[in-house]
Amino acid sequence: MKLKFTAQALHDLYRLRKFIAEKNPKAATKYSEKLLSTIRKLESNPMLGKALEAELDGRELIAGHYVIHYTMRDELIYILKIWHGKEER
């Protein structure tokens, strides 16, 4: 399966990286690379995350301190939202 990031997910990645980079640019690179590496694991194992009760086709993957919501349709994995676990959602 292939990954596709929604505009919201891309915005989330940018926002999270920018927040970390304000204090530590090297850490921002490290965390974003690690997060993307974990997300890429979905390509070979799309059921890695747990099913969400609130969203019929939605799934949730935890990557360290980050939460990723995604769904699968037509051989594509759509990354919907990404946020830090301490953020209110």
N, C-alpha and C positions, 0 to 999 in steps of 0.2 A: 504494500500500500504506500501511497505517497502522502506527504504532508502538505497542507495548505493553511496558511495563517490568515485569519480574518483581519480586517483593518483594526479592530479593537485589540486583538492579540499583539499585532505589531506595535501599536501605540503603547500597550502595557510593557512590552520588552524595552522600548525606548525610555519610557518613564522610569522603570526600575533601574535600568543602567545609569541613567542620568542622576538619579538620586544617590546611588553609590559613588559615582564618579566625582560628585561634588566634594567628597571627603577623601576618596582614594581611587584614582583612575585605574591603577593596576588591579585592584580588587574588583572593580566594575567589569573589566575584561575577563578576569578569572571566573566570576560568578555567571556572567552571561554565556561564556563558553560552556561551562558545566551545565547550566540550565538547558541550553540548546542540545547538548550531547544527550541529556536524559530524554528530552522530547523526541530526538531522532530514534530512540529505542522503540518508539511506537510503530515505526515503519515495519519492523520485523515482528513486533509483538503488540498489536493494537489493543489487546484485551488487558494490557498491563495495569491500567487504572481500574478503579472500582466503579460500578454502576451507580448513577445518581438516581435516587428515588423521585426527586422533584422534576427531573428532565427525562422523558421517556427514552431517548437515544443518547443521553449525555453520560459522560464518564469523567472521573476525576483522577488525576495523577499528582502525587506529592513528590516534589523534587527538592529535598533539603527543606528550606524554609518557605518554598514557593508552592503554590497550588495552580494546577493547570486544568482547565475544563476543556473538553474536546468531544467531538461526535464523529461518527463514521458514516459515510454515504458514498455509494458508487465508487468503491475502491479508493476513496480519498479519506484522509483523516483531517478534519477541520479543527485547528486550534482556535478556540473561541475566546478565552480569557486567561490571563496570567496575573497573579498577584502574590504579594508576600503574605504569609499566614497571619501576621499580626495586624494587617490592614483590615478595616471594617468593610464588609461587602454586603 
